[in-house]
Amino acid sequence: MKIVECDIAGPLIIEPQVFGDERGFFLESWNAARFAEAGLDMTFVQDNHSRSQKGVLRGMHFQRPGPQGKLVRVVSGAVYDVAVDLRRSSPTFGKWVGVELSAVNKRMFWVPQGFAHGFLTLEDGTDFLYKCDAPYAPANEHSLAWDDPDVGIDWPTDGLDIQLSAKDREGKPLSEVEAFA
């Protein structure tokens, strides 16, 4: 596997080795020993799967207390996936990094604890999978406003009818979220 560092310390793009022929392909999406050898020694406690239509924006979510690190990937369709640094002690506090994940490119994205996370679906019937290193705690979940001008995420929204949940429409600006140390 190939690990690509992002402009912000912490999030990583992971490109698995893909073995393919005329019958299809095979890849390891998770192997604890191989990830540990690459410096990513993680323990996961929960797997999640969501399906969304084109234009659905989910995020920008984070848990505090009980933050989650997430290893995310797409198995059908495509998303634009984003992580925002919410670590006040970080020199990149409030900065974001985004990457396209798709069934075609088979990339994975590691979003560590201390980041808000969200994605915009670019194709109908997109299946998004994520492994979490801490359990989901609804009472601890918060949303950063997906369109906060102080963060300035450059979402690829051209031609999309953005669909948000009620919770995501209520996301708070960076200046009002309870960030991490």
NORUR-V692742 format. One record per run of one state. SS is the DSSP state (helix for helix, strand for strand, loop for the rest). FROM is the first residue (numbers start at 1). LEN is the number of residues. Records with the same first field share a line. If there is no record, write none. Layout:
BEGIN
SS->FROM-LEN ; FROM-LEN
END
This chain:
BEGIN
loop->1-1 ; 6-6 ; 16-2 ; 22-2 ; 28-4 ; 38-8 ; 53-3 ; 64-6 ; 77-1 ; 86-1 ; 88-8 ; 103-4 ; 112-3 ; 122-4 ; 133-5 ; 145-18 ; 164-2 ; 170-2 ; 173-1 ; 177-3 ; 181-1
strand->2-4 ; 12-4 ; 18-4 ; 24-4 ; 46-7 ; 56-8 ; 70-7 ; 78-8 ; 87-1 ; 96-7 ; 107-5 ; 115-7 ; 126-7 ; 141-4 ; 163-1 ; 172-1 ; 180-1
helix->32-6 ; 138-3 ; 166-4 ; 174-3
END
